[in-house]
Amino acid sequence: MDREAERTAGNMAIRDVVFVQFSDRLLTPIDIMRRYYRYAYSAMPGYVLPPHYMEIPFWIPLISGMLPDELYRKSLHIATDQDELIRLAQATDEDTVFLFSVLETNLRYVKDFVSRVRRPTVLGGYTDPAEFSGHDHVRYLGGLDELGSQFPGVRRSATPDYRLFAGDHVIPRFSLSSGCSFRCNFCSVPTQLTLTPVDRVAENAEAYRPLSFELVYVDDKSFGEARNWRSLGDVGRRISAYNPGFLGFIVQTPPSLACRDGFIQECWDMGVRYIEFGLEICDDRWLAHLRKPFRMRHVEQAMELATAAGMKVVPNLIFGIPGADYTGTVDWISRNAAHIPAVNVNWLAVHQGNERGGLGLPHREQGNSDEHSDRKTWLSESERDHGWQAIRRIYAATAPGFPVEPLVTADMSGH
């Protein structure tokens, strides 16, 4: 514990802190994508779909590590029932602190919580803080830099603490850098590239010991852009030393970076077994409109290099682009389906705080900032149907035997 925390520990009692994560079972009770992932992952070595979330919500181990055990007694509550959560919270001591990461998908549940439970509540996320104005027991933080204003003794440089998830079978996230210098105009990722300090890289590699896992997802937004990308090999060796079942890494990068001479092969040699391309849509006109740092010629070359190396490719796709035609995307995925075990599908979302302005689309209307919802004010019914027909064909191509016929537009958002 650092000096500030030591001084604070002598002046205050241990405080209870409850991290609340809403289960996907509550947020998306009818979710065709989770059914698709469950089906596709069964044929992908190392992939796993936990029951309540796609992956560990990283904000929890990150903040948990910053709160010293000497000052805070930490617990985790996975909310599968809103009324049960309310009853649990109302039965706690009055100074118990509840923490939430607020997204469009859980906004209404968090607003309901703070209106019914008078406990200190700390929020952060990608929604408008004004949604919680008028609640004097709520603090909406603009970032981790403000955490110390609510939690005395915070250790800003602490290693993430995964003990609240001990034994969970997951795919943990690892970062060699944060940010991305590319400026895709729908993205809210900071454009300043920041490297993870060398000593923190080693510490973070050790932090996964409480978990059960075979793969690690590398959260660098454009892997290979930061100059420390080759240190991933050492991370793999550290993990393998305590986890003999470790199979390797998943990385994400633009196809234009993947095309660099020798890059894909070096990734394979370091243990990368799956590579995600932020493909979005297979159409040069739309790639230019979205300010993506590649064109289809890069995609074709990157796919060829990955296939030659034995690496599987997972394209990330965005549907719901107003006026877009996804026929070319379906055709490209279908032609390369033998090397694509799954795709990640999201609907275009305009997030609060996107400094680049997105595509000039409104974000305040319900659903517009939710990447899991097809209910966008800028989409006509025919555009939504076109998107869903494309998704049907892509799911059928990449996961043969998956039952796509029940797939209807209402499935996505639970309407």
C-alpha positions in Angstrom: 0.0 0.0 0.0 1.4 3.4 -0.9 1.9 6.2 1.6 -1.4 8.0 0.9 -3.3 4.8 1.4 -1.4 4.0 4.7 -2.3 7.5 6.1 -5.9 7.0 5.0 -6.2 3.5 6.5 -5.4 4.9 10.0 -8.3 7.3 9.9 -11.3 5.3 8.5 -13.1 2.0 8.9 -13.3 -0.5 6.1 -16.1 0.4 3.7 -18.3 -2.0 1.8 -18.2 -1.6 -2.0 -20.5 -3.5 -4.3 -19.8 -3.8 -8.0 -23.0 -4.4 -10.0 -23.0 -6.0 -13.4 -26.2 -6.6 -15.2 -26.5 -10.1 -16.7 -27.2 -10.5 -20.4 -30.1 -12.7 -19.4 -31.8 -9.5 -18.0 -30.6 -7.1 -20.7 -31.2 -9.3 -23.8 -33.5 -12.1 -22.8 -34.1 -13.0 -26.5 -30.7 -12.7 -28.2 -30.1 -14.4 -31.5 -26.4 -13.3 -31.4 -25.7 -15.2 -28.2 -27.3 -18.3 -29.7 -25.1 -17.9 -32.7 -21.9 -17.4 -30.6 -22.7 -20.4 -28.5 -23.1 -22.5 -31.6 -20.0 -21.1 -33.4 -17.8 -21.1 -30.3 -18.4 -24.8 -29.8 -16.1 -25.4 -32.9 -13.5 -22.8 -31.9 -10.8 -24.1 -29.6 -10.4 -21.9 -26.6 -13.6 -19.8 -27.1 -16.1 -19.8 -24.3 -19.4 -17.9 -23.7 -20.0 -17.3 -20.0 -23.6 -17.3 -18.8 -24.0 -13.6 -17.9 -21.7 -11.6 -20.2 -19.6 -12.1 -23.3 -16.4 -11.4 -21.3 -15.4 -10.2 -17.9 -16.4 -6.5 -17.6 -12.9 -5.1 -17.3 -13.9 -2.0 -15.3 -14.5 -4.2 -12.3 -11.1 -5.8 -11.9 -9.5 -2.5 -12.9 -11.2 -0.5 -10.2 -11.1 -3.4 -7.7 -7.3 -3.4 -8.0 -7.2 0.3 -7.2 -9.2 0.0 -4.0 -6.9 -1.3 -1.2 -8.2 -4.3 0.8 -7.2 -2.4 3.9 -9.8 0.2 3.2 -12.5 -1.5 1.2 -14.4 -4.8 1.4 -15.4 -5.6 -2.2 -18.1 -7.8 -3.5 -19.7 -8.5 -6.9 -23.4 -8.8 -7.7 -24.5 -10.1 -11.1 -28.0 -8.8 -11.5 -30.4 -11.2 -13.1 -33.5 -9.7 -11.5 -34.0 -5.9 -10.9 -36.3 -6.3 -7.9 -33.9 -8.7 -6.2 -31.0 -6.2 -6.8 -33.2 -3.5 -5.1 -34.0 -5.7 -2.1 -30.3 -6.6 -1.7 -29.2 -2.9 -1.8 -31.9 -1.7 0.6 -30.8 -4.3 3.1 -27.2 -3.0 3.2 -25.6 -0.5 5.6 -26.4 3.1 4.6 -22.8 3.9 3.7 -22.4 0.9 1.4 -21.2 2.2 -2.1 -22.7 0.7 -5.3 -20.8 1.0 -8.6 -22.2 0.7 -12.1 -20.9 1.1 -15.6 -23.8 2.8 -17.5 -24.5 1.9 -21.1 -27.5 2.4 -23.3 -28.5 -1.2 -22.7 -28.7 -0.9 -18.9 -29.5 2.9 -18.5 -33.1 2.3 -17.5 -32.2 -0.2 -14.8 -29.6 2.1 -13.3 -32.0 5.0 -13.3 -34.6 2.8 -11.6 -32.0 1.7 -9.0 -30.9 5.3 -8.0 -34.6 6.4 -7.7 -35.4 3.5 -5.4 -32.2 3.0 -3.4 -30.7 5.8 -1.3 -27.2 4.5 -1.1 -24.0 6.2 -2.3 -23.8 5.3 -5.9 -20.8 5.9 -8.3 -21.4 5.8 -12.0 -19.3 6.0 -15.2 -19.8 5.0 -18.8 -21.0 6.2 -22.1 -24.3 7.9 -21.4 -25.2 11.5 -20.6 -24.6 12.3 -16.9 -27.6 14.7 -17.0 -29.8 11.5 -17.0 -29.0 11.3 -13.2 -29.3 15.0 -12.3 -31.4 15.6 -9.2 -30.0 12.6 -7.2 -27.7 13.9 -4.6 -26.5 10.4 -3.6 -25.2 9.8 -7.2 -21.8 10.8 -8.6 -21.1 10.3 -12.3 -17.4 10.2 -13.0 -15.9 11.4 -16.2 -13.0 8.9 -16.0 -10.7 7.0 -13.7 -8.8 10.2 -12.9 -11.8 11.2 -10.8 -12.0 8.0 -8.8 -10.0 9.4 -5.9 -12.7 12.1 -5.3 -15.1 9.3 -4.1 -12.6 6.7 -2.8 -9.8 7.9 -0.5 -6.6 5.9 -0.8 -7.0 4.9 -4.4 -3.9 3.4 -5.9 -4.0 4.6 -9.5 -1.1 2.4 -10.7 -2.4 -0.9 -9.2 -2.7 -4.1 -11.1 -6.2 -5.2 -12.0 -7.6 -7.6 -9.4 -9.6 -10.6 -10.8 -10.3 -12.3 -7.4 -14.0 -11.4 -7.6 -14.2 -13.7 -10.7 -12.0 -16.5 -9.3 -12.6 -19.8 -11.1 -14.7 -18.3 -13.9 -14.1 -19.8 -17.3 -13.6 -16.8 -19.6 -11.5 -15.0 -22.2 -9.7 -12.3 -20.2 -8.5 -9.0 -21.9 -4.9 -7.8 -22.0 -3.6 -4.4 -23.2 -0.1 -3.4 -24.4 -1.5 0.0 -25.3 -4.6 2.1 -25.2 -6.1 4.4 -27.8 -5.8 4.3 -31.6 -4.3 7.0 -33.9 -6.8 6.2 -36.7 -9.9 8.4 -36.8 -12.8 6.3 -38.0 -15.6 8.7 -37.9 -18.1 6.5 -35.9 -15.6 5.6 -33.2 -15.2 7.1 -29.7 -11.8 5.5 -28.9 -9.2 8.2 -27.9 -6.8 9.0 -30.7 -3.8 9.3 -28.4 -1.8 6.1 -28.4 -0.5 5.3 -24.9 1.8 2.4 -24.1 1.4 0.2 -21.0 4.5 0.6 -18.9 6.9 -2.3 -19.2 6.6 -3.3 -15.5 2.8 -3.2 -15.7 2.9 -5.6 -18.7 4.5 -8.3 -16.6 2.2 -7.6 -13.6 -0.9 -7.8 -15.8 0.2 -11.1 -17.3 0.3 -12.6 -13.8 -3.0 -11.1 -12.7 -5.1 -13.8 -14.5 -4.0 -16.5 -12.1 -7.5 -16.7 -10.4 -9.2 -17.3 -13.7 -9.8 -20.4 -15.9 -9.0 -19.6 -19.6 -7.3 -20.9 -22.7 -7.2 -17.7 -24.8 -6.5 -14.1 -24.0 -8.0 -11.2 -26.0 -5.5 -8.5 -26.7 -7.5 -5.2 -26.3 -5.1 -3.0 -28.3 -7.5 -1.3 -30.7 -5.1 -1.6 -33.7 -2.6 -4.3 -32.7 0.8 -3.7 -34.2 0.5 0.1 -34.2 2.1 0.5 -30.8 5.9 -0.1 -30.9 5.8 -2.6 -28.0 3.6 -5.1 -29.9 6.4 -7.7 -30.1 6.5 -8.0 -26.3 3.3 -10.1 -26.6 5.6 -13.1 -27.0 7.0 -12.6 -23.5 3.4 -12.2 -22.2 2.6 -15.6 -23.6 5.6 -17.2 -22.0 4.6 -15.8 -18.6 1.1 -17.0 -18.9 2.1 -20.5 -20.1 4.4 -20.8 -17.0 1.3 -21.0 -14.7 -1.4 -22.1 -17.2 -0.3 -25.2 -19.2 -3.7 -25.1 -21.0 -3.0 -21.7 -22.5 -3.6 -21.8 -26.3 -2.7 -18.3 -27.3 -4.1 -14.9 -28.2 -6.9 -13.1 -30.1 -5.8 -9.7 -31.6 -7.7 -7.1 -33.5 -6.1 -4.9 -36.2 -6.9 -3.2 -39.5 -6.1 -5.2 -42.6 -3.7 -2.5 -43.8 -1.5 -3.2 -40.7 -1.9 -6.9 -41.1 -0.5 -6.7 -44.7 2.9 -5.5 -43.5 5.8 -7.8 -44.5 6.1 -10.6 -42.0 3.6 -9.2 -39.5 1.1 -12.1 -39.7 3.8 -14.7 -39.4 5.4 -12.9 -36.4 2.0 -12.8 -34.7 1.6 -16.6 -35.3 5.1 -17.2 -33.8 4.1 -15.2 -30.7 1.0 -17.3 -30.2 -1.8 -15.4 -32.0 -4.3 -17.9 -33.2 -7.3 -15.7 -34.1 -7.2 -12.2 -35.7 -10.1 -9.8 -35.8 -10.4 -7.4 -38.7 -12.5 -4.3 -38.2 -14.0 -4.8 -41.6 -17.4 -3.1 -41.0 -18.6 -3.4 -44.6 -17.0 -4.8 -47.8 -17.4 -1.7 -50.0 -14.6 0.7 -50.8 -17.1 3.6 -51.1 -18.4 3.1 -47.6 -15.0 2.3 -46.1 -13.9 5.7 -47.4 -17.0 7.3 -45.9 -16.3 5.7 -42.6 -12.7 6.9 -42.8 -11.4 3.3 -42.4 -7.6 3.1 -42.9 -7.8 0.3 -45.6 -9.6 -0.7 -48.7 -10.8 -4.1 -50.0 -7.4 -4.8 -51.7 -5.9 -4.8 -48.2 -8.7 -7.1 -46.9 -8.0 -9.6 -49.7 -4.2 -9.6 -49.0 -4.6 -9.8 -45.3 -7.0 -12.7 -45.6 -4.5 -14.5 -47.9 -1.7 -14.0 -45.4 -3.7 -15.1 -42.4 -4.9 -18.2 -44.3 -1.3 -19.1 -45.3 -0.2 -18.9 -41.7 -3.0 -21.1 -40.4 -4.7 -18.2 -38.5 -8.4 -18.0 -38.3 -10.1 -14.6 -39.1 -13.0 -13.1 -37.2 -14.5 -10.1 -39.1 -16.1 -7.3 -37.1 -19.1 -6.0 -39.0 -21.3 -2.9 -38.6 -24.9 -3.0 -39.8 -27.4 -0.2 -39.9 -25.3 2.3 -41.9 -27.9 4.5 -43.6 -28.2 3.8 -47.3 -25.7 0.9 -47.3 -25.9 -2.2 -49.4 -24.5 -5.3 -47.7 -24.7 -7.7 -50.7 -20.9 -7.4 -51.2 -20.3 -8.1 -47.5 -22.3 -11.3 -47.7 -20.5 -12.4 -50.8 -17.1 -11.8 -49.4 -17.8 -13.6 -46.1 -19.4 -16.5 -48.0 -16.3 -16.9 -50.3 -14.0 -17.0 -47.4 -16.2 -18.8 -44.9 -13.8 -21.8 -44.6 -11.4 -19.6 -42.8 -13.9 -17.5 -40.8 -15.3 -19.5 -37.8 -17.4 -16.6 -36.6 -18.3 -12.9 -37.1 -19.0 -10.1 -34.7 -22.0 -8.2 -35.6 -23.0 -4.8 -34.2 -25.5 -2.1 -35.3 -24.1 1.4 -36.0 -24.2 3.4 -32.7 -23.5 7.0 -32.0 -22.0 7.3 -28.5 -22.2 10.1 -26.0 -18.9 12.1 -26.1 -17.8 11.1 -29.6 -15.6 14.1 -30.3 -15.3 13.3 -33.9 -19.0 13.8 -34.5 -19.7 10.4 -35.9 -21.8 10.5 -39.1 -23.9 13.5 -38.2 -26.5 11.1 -36.7 -28.6 11.8 -33.5 -27.6 9.9 -30.4 -30.2 10.9 -27.9 -33.1 8.9 -29.2 -33.5 5.5 -27.6 -31.5 2.8 -29.4 -29.3 5.1 -31.4 -26.4 4.8 -29.0 -26.9 1.0 -28.5 -24.8 -1.1 -30.7 -26.9 -4.2 -29.9 -30.2 -2.6 -31.1 -31.4 -2.4 -34.7 -34.0 0.3 -33.7 -32.3 3.4 -35.2 -34.2 6.5 -36.1 -32.2 6.8 -39.3 -33.2 3.3 -40.6 -36.3 2.5 -42.6 -38.0 -0.8 -42.1 -36.7 -2.0 -45.5 -33.1 -1.1 -44.4 -33.5 -3.0 -41.2 -34.9 -6.0 -43.1 -32.0 -5.8 -45.6 -29.5 -5.8 -42.7 -31.2 -8.8 -41.1 -31.3 -10.8 -44.3 -27.6 -10.2 -44.7 -27.0 -11.4 -41.1 -29.0 -14.5 -41.8 -26.8 -15.4 -44.8 -23.6 -14.6 -43.0 -24.6 -16.7 -39.9 -25.5 -19.6 -42.2 -22.2 -19.4 -44.1 -19.9 -19.2 -41.1 -21.8 -21.6 -38.8 -23.2 -24.4 -41.0 -26.2 -26.0 -39.4 -27.1 -23.0 -37.2 -30.9 -22.5 -37.3 -31.3 -19.1 -39.0 -34.9 -19.5 -39.9 -36.3 -18.2 -36.5 -34.1 -15.1 -37.0 -36.5 -12.1 -37.1 -35.8 -8.4 -36.5 -37.6 -8.5 -33.1 -35.1 -10.9 -31.8 -32.2 -8.4 -31.5 -33.7 -5.9 -29.2 -36.3 -8.0 -27.4 -39.3 -6.1 -28.9 
